[in-house]
Amino acid sequence: MKKIDISSSINGIKLSSCIMNASGVLCCTEKELSEILMSSSGAVVTKSCTMVPRKGNLEPRYFEWNIGSINSMGLPNLGIDFYLNFLDRKKPKKPFFLSISGLSIEENYQLISKANISPNINAIELNLSCPNLVEKKNQVSLGYDFEKIYDFLKNIFKFYNKPLGVKLPPYFEDFHFEKMALILNQFPICFVTCINSLPNGLFVDTNKETTVLHPKKGFGGIGGRVIKPFSLANIRKFYVSLRKDISIIGCGGICYGKDIFEHILCGASAVQVGTQFFKEGIRVFDRLKNEFISILKEKNYSSIEEFKGKLNVI
Ligand SMILES: Cc1cc2nc3c(=O)[nH]c(=O)nc-3n(C[C@H](O)[C@H](O)[C@H](O)COP(=O)(O)O)c2cc1C
């Protein structure tokens, strides 16, 4: 019987499984992170952290329905020191990605400087795309501010010398994909994660005639099954336009093994699971792994390299 290998490499960072958690979902506390460490997920990604702990936005701030989720969490997290300390104590046997999301460019420099001197981090996932910060009221999220992002990355790579990936918001226009790829291709970026939640969705409770979320007048980031076509499009566009040494981590709408297959076929080297992890809990990683392996068996593939990026266009 052919052995099926679902290991992967993110620009040299080895994962025993290409399936991992998405930042922000059940990866905030000691208990949650420990559970992911013990699970079959191929890596651990932390909740996006800030310099000091944050409680986040008022509740209700998360809601899910059959095909999606909406959230406006406002980055509740335990502060960067907690995550660095967790890492130093646990010395994980799987790659550990520290997600950071400063509330300002200045705070991002501080966070990156701190992470730079931590010996055990495999990579930073720099969140350029949090759609839910109430502080940012009249500000565009960094991921949509192409001028700022260029200067920001230029300054980061003057002092930062570890692997750095960026978590991008969804783009919709060809012009934006091209512009972003042109910027990223100029820097020693390790990976991009596509995509963060789709910003500014609105879900209505018909009976009560209200929004389901309290913060930001009910507007929030959309995740889950409903966003998969957008994540696939973003993966594909960046797969064809980024330097080949920049790996892509697919995120958005993964519910079944089939979704993982599609992300990788479009060009992802690994995938992250958010909303479905929230719905199903830690068992999701075993289920997805089994379903994904079954698909590879049916298709007679023995590793992800055999079909990664090989989407046929008719
Ligand atoms: C409750 C919740 C909290 C999230 N928090 C973060 C976060 O802290 N940092 C981040 O980069 N993305 C965050 N996200 C976005 C997810 O990581 C992911 O990009 C998005 O939900 C799409 O994946 P999905 O369709 O599997 O949910 C959050 C998503 C949810 C549902």
PDBQT file of the ligand as one rigid body, heavy atoms in Angstrom, charges set to zero:
ROOT
HETATM    1  C1  LIG A 401     -13.273  34.413  16.558  1.00  0.00    +0.000 C 
HETATM    2  C2  LIG A 401     -12.210  34.765  15.551  1.00  0.00    +0.000 A 
HETATM    3  C3  LIG A 401     -11.077  35.459  15.971  1.00  0.00    +0.000 A 
HETATM    4  C4  LIG A 401     -10.073  35.769  15.058  1.00  0.00    +0.000 A 
HETATM    5  N1  LIG A 401      -8.948  36.413  15.490  1.00  0.00    +0.000 NA
HETATM    6  C5  LIG A 401      -7.915  36.599  14.634  1.00  0.00    +0.000 A 
HETATM    7  C6  LIG A 401      -6.675  37.116  15.095  1.00  0.00    +0.000 A 
HETATM    8  O1  LIG A 401      -6.477  37.394  16.282  1.00  0.00    +0.000 OA
HETATM    9  N2  LIG A 401      -5.667  37.253  14.183  1.00  0.00    +0.000 N 
HETATM   10  C7  LIG A 401      -5.817  36.930  12.869  1.00  0.00    +0.000 A 
HETATM   11  O2  LIG A 401      -4.860  37.066  12.093  1.00  0.00    +0.000 OA
HETATM   12  N3  LIG A 401      -6.985  36.428  12.403  1.00  0.00    +0.000 NA
HETATM   13  C8  LIG A 401      -8.019  36.248  13.254  1.00  0.00    +0.000 A 
HETATM   14  N4  LIG A 401      -9.191  35.697  12.798  1.00  0.00    +0.000 N 
HETATM   15  C9  LIG A 401      -9.322  35.347  11.371  1.00  0.00    +0.000 C 
HETATM   16  C10 LIG A 401      -8.995  33.867  11.155  1.00  0.00    +0.000 C 
HETATM   17  O3  LIG A 401      -7.683  33.579  11.528  1.00  0.00    +0.000 OA
HETATM   18  C11 LIG A 401      -9.221  33.481   9.686  1.00  0.00    +0.000 C 
HETATM   19  O4  LIG A 401      -8.354  34.244   8.871  1.00  0.00    +0.000 OA
HETATM   20  C12 LIG A 401     -10.653  33.688   9.191  1.00  0.00    +0.000 C 
HETATM   21  O5  LIG A 401     -11.599  33.367  10.180  1.00  0.00    +0.000 OA
HETATM   22  C13 LIG A 401     -10.918  32.841   7.944  1.00  0.00    +0.000 C 
HETATM   23  O6  LIG A 401     -10.763  31.470   8.231  1.00  0.00    +0.000 OA
HETATM   24  P1  LIG A 401     -12.031  30.480   8.477  1.00  0.00    +0.000 P 
HETATM   25  O7  LIG A 401     -12.902  30.612   7.269  1.00  0.00    +0.000 OA
HETATM   26  O8  LIG A 401     -11.430  29.125   8.648  1.00  0.00    +0.000 OA
HETATM   27  O9  LIG A 401     -12.717  30.979   9.697  1.00  0.00    +0.000 OA
HETATM   28  C14 LIG A 401     -10.217  35.395  13.692  1.00  0.00    +0.000 A 
HETATM   29  C15 LIG A 401     -11.358  34.711  13.278  1.00  0.00    +0.000 A 
HETATM   30  C16 LIG A 401     -12.358  34.385  14.186  1.00  0.00    +0.000 A 
HETATM   31  C17 LIG A 401     -13.564  33.628  13.709  1.00  0.00    +0.000 C 
ENDROOT
TORSDOF 0
